[in-house]
Amino acid sequence: MAEIVIKGVAKNFGSFTALHSVDLTIADQEFMVLLGASGCGKTTLLRIIAGLETPSQGEVWIGGRRVDHLPPRARGIAMVFQNYAVFPHLTVFENIAFGLRMAKLPQSEVARRVTRTAELMHIEQLLKRYSGELSGGQRQRVAVARALAMEPDVILMDEPLSNLDALLRLEMRAELKGVLAESKTTTIYVTHDQVEAMSLADRISVMNGGYIVQADRPTEVYRNPAARFVGSFIGNPPMNFLPARADGAGRWQVAGLTLDGPQTGAAEFAIRPEDLHPAPDGLQAEIRVVEPLGPHTLLTAQVAGQPFRAIVESDHHITPGDTITLAPIPDRIRWFDPETHKAIA
């Protein structure tokens, strides 16, 4: 069992607080992604779990054992970094075997694990090559294989695919998810790339300003953001937001459109661009830019003086300068508190 429990972990660098009393539980064999913009605290949290940073307060437990006082080598973890950290003077075989030799495992066990992990990562034909003879994607596969060969309880990954080109990232994402599921390893993966997070994660922890804003399944984070920040960060394009006004009759006025809404004193309307469609009755949108995307068209518009985007079917003939009405799908509308920015049920 390699459940990870983070209890009240905070980290201060002088007067700057990088993490504010973070609580998070990651189940055994779960793939957890820490997602957020630069400076949100995701890498600091990963380094505390790894033992590369000391928390200012709080506890870290792995597999029912408190580890925040232990050095990295005693925590049963392996790490994969953004830079490949492949030794140039060693062959692929010796790179994968490096940690195993340091642990003084028998040669037969070293050979078994190297062969197995190389096959998992589809690099068994490269075992005699040196890193200078490998592509970036192959070097990253070697780094992952080296971590897997240690058969750790936990693998920690810090933006491991960010140095790869787009096509190779797509290929590695699919392989990585399958390999880690097969190895039955608990994984924490740090990224700022929401596509990576959505495609890889069992759960996503969205971080902002040293806090975990929401930790949930990818579909739930996307469809039901717990805070305005989550809706504005996840999605390409992100959610649209418009001010709303209660009309005194239990309904809400949003840019001239009357909608059912929450029973609360104040609210902000939100909708994802793909949850709108042209209709006779809707939000009046002044089209600024039209971007054909194959089966869909991305519209950039203004609604009630606010920037607004919609994704519509490509068979709609819309040109810049047009004024159209966009109807939101009722059950896809979300509402947020304009003061706390938290979701309103």
RODO-2510 file (C-alpha; in nm, 4 decimals, decimal comma):
residues 345
     n   res          X          Y          Z
     1     m     0,0000     0,0000     0,0000
     2     a     0,1340     0,3445    -0,0942
     3     e    -0,1387     0,5861     0,0089
     4     i    -0,0013     0,9379     0,0527
     5     v    -0,1500     1,1650     0,3177
     6     i    -0,0496     1,5304     0,3386
     7     k    -0,1632     1,6921     0,6628
     8     g    -0,1531     2,0687     0,7092
     9     v     0,1674     2,1140     0,5093
    10     a     0,2850     2,4749     0,4809
    11     k     0,6066     2,6214     0,3455
    12     n     0,7510     2,9659     0,4061
    13     f     1,0514     3,1169     0,2314
    14     g     1,1277     3,4072     0,4618
    15     s     0,8210     3,6321     0,4596
    16     f     0,6771     3,4612     0,1496
    17     t     0,4296     3,1762     0,2021
    18     a     0,4523     2,9273    -0,0854
    19     l     0,2037     2,6767     0,0647
    20     h    -0,0843     2,7454     0,3025
    21     s    -0,1687     2,4444     0,5230
    22     v    -0,2346     2,1966     0,2414
    23     d    -0,4368     1,8802     0,3122
    24     l    -0,4535     1,6085     0,0472
    25     t    -0,4952     1,2296     0,0385
    26     i    -0,3773     1,0306    -0,2645
    27     a    -0,5027     0,6736    -0,2793
    28     d    -0,2818     0,3705    -0,3371
    29     q    -0,2096     0,3315    -0,7140
    30     e    -0,3845     0,6609    -0,7914
    31     f    -0,2515     0,8969    -1,0607
    32     m    -0,2764     1,2457    -0,9092
    33     v    -0,1887     1,5551    -1,1102
    34     l    -0,0938     1,8828    -0,9405
    35     l    -0,2035     2,1481    -1,1901
    36     g    -0,1470     2,5209    -1,1810
    37     a     0,0382     2,8197    -1,3203
    38     s     0,4001     2,8989    -1,2354
    39     g     0,4399     3,0018    -0,8725
    40     c     0,1232     2,8301    -0,7473
    41     g     0,3156     2,5949    -0,5146
    42     k     0,2812     2,2654    -0,7035
    43     t     0,6558     2,1971    -0,7395
    44     t     0,7192     2,3045    -0,3794
    45     l     0,4615     2,0513    -0,2619
    46     l     0,6182     1,7793    -0,4792
    47     r     0,9650     1,8577    -0,3405
    48     i     0,8331     1,8357     0,0175
    49     i     0,6842     1,4923    -0,0559
    50     a     1,0179     1,3902    -0,2108
    51     g     1,2212     1,5165     0,0839
    52     l     1,4017     1,7824    -0,1200
    53     e     1,2353     2,0597     0,0842
    54     t     1,1497     2,0665     0,4547
    55     p     0,7938     2,1794     0,5380
    56     s     0,7564     2,4759     0,7730
    57     q     0,4713     2,2834     0,9341
    58     g     0,2609     1,9737     0,8745
    59     e     0,3163     1,6040     0,8096
    60     v     0,3730     1,3742     0,5109
    61     w     0,2722     1,0063     0,5353
    62     i     0,3467     0,7384     0,2738
    63     g     0,2048     0,3884     0,3143
    64     g     0,1000     0,4537     0,6749
    65     r     0,4492     0,5741     0,7716
    66     r     0,5361     0,9333     0,8564
    67     v     0,8259     1,0371     0,6298
    68     d     0,8702     1,4141     0,6541
    69     h     1,1700     1,3627     0,8858
    70     l     1,3315     1,1020     0,6555
    71     p     1,5841     1,1623     0,3737
    72     p     1,4639     1,1023     0,0152
    73     r     1,6331     0,7607    -0,0160
    74     a     1,4361     0,6280     0,2832
    75     r     1,0925     0,7271     0,1532
    76     g     1,0412     0,4551    -0,1107
    77     i     1,0060     0,7054    -0,3928
    78     a     1,1538     0,7647    -0,7391
    79     m     1,1563     1,0922    -0,9327
    80     v     1,1466     1,1902    -1,2988
    81     f     1,2442     1,5492    -1,3779
    82     q     1,1813     1,7946    -1,6596
    83     n     1,5440     1,7644    -1,7752
    84     y     1,6194     1,4035    -1,8554
    85     a     1,9156     1,3656    -1,6131
    86     v     2,0537     1,0791    -1,8227
    87     f     2,4249     1,0098    -1,7655
    88     p     2,6037     1,0712    -2,0982
    89     h     2,8974     0,8378    -2,0228
    90     l     2,6723     0,5361    -1,9557
    91     t     2,4759     0,3186    -2,1932
    92     v     2,0981     0,3006    -2,1705
    93     f     2,1321    -0,0304    -1,9829
    94     e     2,3715     0,1220    -1,7278
    95     n     2,1548     0,4345    -1,6908
    96     i     1,8515     0,2238    -1,6037
    97     a     2,0613     0,0007    -1,3785
    98     f     2,2305     0,2890    -1,1938
    99     g     1,9990     0,3013    -0,8907
   100     l     1,9816    -0,0764    -0,8735
   101     r     2,3614    -0,1013    -0,8571
   102     m     2,3709     0,1670    -0,5888
   103     a     2,1268    -0,0491    -0,3920
   104     k     2,3693    -0,3423    -0,4392
   105     l     2,1124    -0,5754    -0,5957
   106     p     2,2390    -0,9028    -0,7483
   107     q     2,3361    -0,8846    -1,1148
   108     s     2,0604    -1,1260    -1,2140
   109     e     1,7971    -0,9023    -1,0495
   110     v     1,9488    -0,5921    -1,2113
   111     a     1,9286    -0,7555    -1,5527
   112     r     1,5699    -0,8703    -1,4943
   113     r     1,4457    -0,5270    -1,3904
   114     v     1,6314    -0,3399    -1,6638
   115     t     1,4963    -0,5748    -1,9309
   116     r     1,1407    -0,5547    -1,7956
   117     t     1,1271    -0,1748    -1,7704
   118     a     1,2992    -0,1273    -2,1068
   119     e     1,0312    -0,3460    -2,2652
   120     l     0,7585    -0,1486    -2,0884
   121     m     0,8980     0,1770    -2,2307
   122     h     0,9683     0,0230    -2,5765
   123     i     1,3429     0,0944    -2,5633
   124     e     1,4764    -0,2626    -2,5355
   125     q     1,6509    -0,2195    -2,8731
   126     l     1,8442     0,0831    -2,7387
   127     l     2,0090    -0,0751    -2,4347
   128     k     2,3626    -0,0636    -2,5818
   129     r     2,3442     0,2976    -2,6993
   130     y     2,4771     0,6090    -2,5249
   131     s     2,2544     0,9104    -2,4530
   132     g     2,4166     1,1178    -2,7296
   133     e     2,2742     0,8704    -2,9777
   134     l     1,9167     0,9131    -2,8491
   135     s     1,6389     1,1571    -2,9332
   136     g     1,4762     1,3679    -2,6612
   137     g     1,1793     1,1328    -2,6417
   138     q     1,4071     0,8301    -2,6087
   139     r     1,6076     0,9972    -2,3305
   140     q     1,2870     1,0716    -2,1423
   141     r     1,1825     0,7080    -2,1782
   142     v     1,5171     0,6090    -2,0260
   143     a     1,4541     0,8423    -1,7305
   144     v     1,1098     0,6899    -1,6704
   145     a     1,2481     0,3357    -1,7068
   146     r     1,5200     0,4127    -1,4512
   147     a     1,2541     0,5259    -1,2017
   148     l     1,0304     0,2232    -1,2676
   149     a     1,3229    -0,0194    -1,2325
   150     m     1,3535     0,0768    -0,8655
   151     e     0,9995    -0,0620    -0,8150
   152     p     0,9185     0,2311    -0,5866
   153     d     0,6032     0,2743    -0,3810
   154     v     0,5621     0,6226    -0,5313
   155     i     0,6789     0,7945    -0,8501
   156     l     0,6993     1,1749    -0,8488
   157     m     0,7110     1,3480    -1,1879
   158     d     0,7949     1,7158    -1,2362
   159     e     0,6783     1,8278    -1,5845
   160     p     0,8535     1,5307    -1,7502
   161     l     0,7119     1,5912    -2,0989
   162     s     0,7523     1,9679    -2,1278
   163     n     1,0748     1,9474    -2,3319
   164     l     0,9185     1,7255    -2,5990
   165     d     0,7486     1,8429    -2,9172
   166     a     0,3692     1,8307    -2,9397
   167     l     0,3417     1,5029    -3,1344
   168     l     0,5870     1,3236    -2,9061
   169     r     0,4069     1,4540    -2,5952
   170     l     0,0838     1,3054    -2,7267
   171     e     0,2518     0,9686    -2,7843
   172     m     0,4290     0,9700    -2,4451
   173     r     0,1102     1,0631    -2,2578
   174     a    -0,0690     0,7549    -2,3856
   175     e     0,2287     0,5282    -2,3119
   176     l     0,2934     0,6751    -1,9681
   177     k    -0,0610     0,6253    -1,8443
   178     g    -0,0619     0,2612    -1,9561
   179     v     0,2826     0,1845    -1,8118
   180     l     0,2074     0,3358    -1,4707
   181     a    -0,1273     0,1567    -1,4517
   182     e     0,0508    -0,1718    -1,5253
   183     s     0,3222    -0,1049    -1,2658
   184     k     0,0532    -0,0341    -0,9996
   185     t     0,2523     0,2621    -0,8688
   186     t     0,1086     0,5644    -0,6903
   187     t     0,1976     0,8655    -0,9043
   188     i     0,2079     1,2400    -0,8438
   189     y     0,2584     1,4399    -1,1610
   190     v     0,3223     1,8161    -1,1722
   191     t     0,2258     2,0160    -1,4805
   192     h     0,0949     2,3535    -1,5959
   193     d    -0,0532     2,1882    -1,9075
   194     q    -0,4263     2,1332    -1,8605
   195     v    -0,4469     1,8907    -2,1557
   196     e    -0,1843     1,6695    -1,9902
   197     a    -0,3723     1,6911    -1,6617
   198     m    -0,7117     1,6054    -1,8116
   199     s    -0,5782     1,3141    -2,0186
   200     l    -0,3543     1,1518    -1,7558
   201     a    -0,5123     1,2038    -1,4154
   202     d    -0,7393     0,9894    -1,2055
   203     r    -0,7821     1,3112    -1,0067
   204     i    -0,6579     1,6670    -1,0542
   205     s    -0,5585     1,9019    -0,7714
   206     v    -0,5879     2,2541    -0,9099
   207     m    -0,3535     2,4875    -0,7203
   208     n    -0,3460     2,8664    -0,6958
   209     g    -0,1487     3,0914    -0,4646
   210     g    -0,0313     2,8076    -0,2419
   211     y    -0,3784     2,6572    -0,1945
   212     i    -0,5503     2,3525    -0,3434
   213     v    -0,8635     2,5096    -0,4907
   214     q    -1,0251     2,1839    -0,6057
   215     a    -0,9252     1,8165    -0,6062
   216     d    -1,1552     1,5934    -0,8103
   217     r    -1,1941     1,3772    -1,1193
   218     p    -1,1060     1,5549    -1,4470
   219     t    -1,4652     1,5572    -1,5742
   220     e    -1,5906     1,7023    -1,2459
   221     v    -1,3217     1,9721    -1,2380
   222     y    -1,4139     2,0655    -1,5956
   223     r    -1,7908     2,0545    -1,5676
   224     n    -1,8351     2,1726    -1,2080
   225     p    -1,5487     2,4035    -1,1109
   226     a    -1,5506     2,4738    -0,7381
   227     a    -1,4261     2,8297    -0,7883
   228     r    -1,4116     3,0945    -1,0588
   229     f    -1,0353     3,0408    -1,0874
   230     v    -1,0822     2,6762    -1,1871
   231     g    -1,3309     2,7681    -1,4599
   232     s    -1,1005     3,0402    -1,5917
   233     f    -0,7871     2,8213    -1,5813
   234     i    -0,9212     2,4921    -1,7214
   235     g    -1,0622     2,4914    -2,0713
   236     n    -0,9305     2,6242    -2,4005
   237     p    -1,0861     2,8727    -2,4366
   238     p    -1,1804     2,9071    -2,0689
   239     m    -1,5257     2,9781    -1,9265
   240     n    -1,7111     3,2980    -2,0086
   241     f    -1,8263     3,5134    -1,7161
   242     l    -2,0969     3,7815    -1,7151
   243     p    -2,2487     3,9894    -1,4340
   244     a    -2,6003     3,8885    -1,3335
   245     r    -2,8789     4,0881    -1,1668
   246     a    -3,1719     3,9499    -0,9704
   247     d    -3,5012     4,0809    -1,1159
   248     g    -3,6980     4,0543    -0,7901
   249     a    -3,9187     3,7767    -0,9267
   250     g    -3,6813     3,4891    -0,8510
   251     r    -3,5041     3,5092    -1,1853
   252     w    -3,1828     3,6628    -1,3163
   253     q    -3,1041     3,9120    -1,5907
   254     v    -2,7822     3,8366    -1,7804
   255     a    -2,7021     4,0735    -2,0703
   256     g    -3,0749     4,1084    -2,1427
   257     l    -3,1478     3,7361    -2,1157
   258     t    -3,3814     3,6145    -1,8387
   259     l    -3,2655     3,2939    -1,6682
   260     d    -3,3532     3,0761    -1,3715
   261     g    -3,0725     3,0941    -1,1167
   262     p    -2,9710     3,0371    -0,7583
   263     q    -3,1666     3,1604    -0,4589
   264     t    -2,9012     3,4014    -0,3387
   265     g    -2,8421     3,7730    -0,3107
   266     a    -2,5675     3,8054    -0,5712
   267     a    -2,4333     3,5835    -0,8469
   268     e    -2,2142     3,5775    -1,1549
   269     f    -2,3142     3,3834    -1,4662
   270     a    -2,0654     3,1417    -1,6284
   271     i    -2,0792     2,9200    -1,9371
   272     r    -1,8226     2,7272    -2,1394
   273     p    -1,7790     2,8332    -2,5059
   274     e    -1,8888     2,4933    -2,6395
   275     d    -2,2132     2,5104    -2,4385
   276     l    -2,3587     2,7900    -2,6551
   277     h    -2,5386     2,7731    -2,9886
   278     p    -2,6914     3,0310    -3,2250
   279     a    -3,0652     3,0682    -3,1575
   280     p    -3,3381     3,3310    -3,1937
   281     d    -3,3401     3,4020    -2,8191
   282     g    -3,0112     3,4338    -2,6337
   283     l    -2,7184     3,6595    -2,5516
   284     q    -2,6597     3,9292    -2,8120
   285     a    -2,3016     3,8903    -2,9347
   286     e    -2,1070     4,1289    -3,1588
   287     i    -1,8626     3,9116    -3,3532
   288     r    -1,5027     4,0374    -3,3649
   289     v    -1,3003     3,7373    -3,4883
   290     v    -1,3989     3,4120    -3,6623
   291     e    -1,1502     3,1195    -3,6484
   292     p    -1,2394     2,8039    -3,8458
   293     l    -1,1177     2,4911    -3,6622
   294     g    -1,2286     2,2176    -3,9004
   295     p    -1,5503     2,0688    -3,7604
   296     h    -1,6037     2,3736    -3,5337
   297     t    -1,5621     2,7500    -3,5482
   298     l    -1,4302     2,9626    -3,2623
   299     l    -1,6033     3,2996    -3,2307
   300     t    -1,4532     3,5879    -3,0363
   301     a    -1,7201     3,8424    -2,9544
   302     q    -1,8401     4,1064    -2,7129
   303     v    -2,1491     4,0515    -2,5000
   304     a    -2,2688     4,3483    -2,2915
   305     g    -1,9242     4,5031    -2,3380
   306     q    -1,7461     4,1933    -2,2037
   307     p    -1,5072     3,9644    -2,3985
   308     f    -1,6914     3,6446    -2,4864
   309     r    -1,6101     3,3281    -2,6835
   310     a    -1,8265     3,0587    -2,8371
   311     i    -1,7544     2,7369    -3,0267
   312     v    -2,0221     2,6602    -3,2857
   313     e    -2,0697     2,4102    -3,5679
   314     s    -1,8748     2,5026    -3,8800
   315     d    -2,1872     2,5036    -4,1006
   316     h    -2,3018     2,8343    -3,9441
   317     h    -2,2065     3,1170    -4,1820
   318     i    -2,0817     3,3914    -3,9485
   319     t    -1,8444     3,6747    -4,0362
   320     p    -1,6711     3,9492    -3,8329
   321     g    -1,9066     4,2418    -3,7773
   322     d    -2,2167     4,0221    -3,7502
   323     t    -2,4423     4,0455    -3,4470
   324     i    -2,5920     3,7099    -3,3465
   325     t    -2,7717     3,5667    -3,0458
   326     l    -2,6124     3,2774    -2,8556
   327     a    -2,8295     3,0591    -2,6341
   328     p    -2,6657     2,8804    -2,3371
   329     i    -2,7525     2,5158    -2,2710
   330     p    -2,9518     2,5527    -1,9465
   331     d    -2,8021     2,2618    -1,7517
   332     r    -2,4477     2,3733    -1,8408
   333     i    -2,4828     2,7184    -1,6818
   334     r    -2,2786     2,7692    -1,3644
   335     w    -2,3043     3,0433    -1,1027
   336     f    -2,0367     3,1948    -0,8799
   337     d    -2,0406     3,4240    -0,5794
   338     p    -1,8984     3,7581    -0,7020
   339     e    -1,7275     3,8235    -0,3651
   340     t    -1,5849     3,4846    -0,2649
   341     h    -1,5594     3,3562    -0,6271
   342     k    -1,6779     3,0162    -0,5043
   343     a    -1,9350     2,8107    -0,6930
   344     i    -2,2996     2,8466    -0,5949
   345     a    -2,4875     2,5177    -0,5963
***
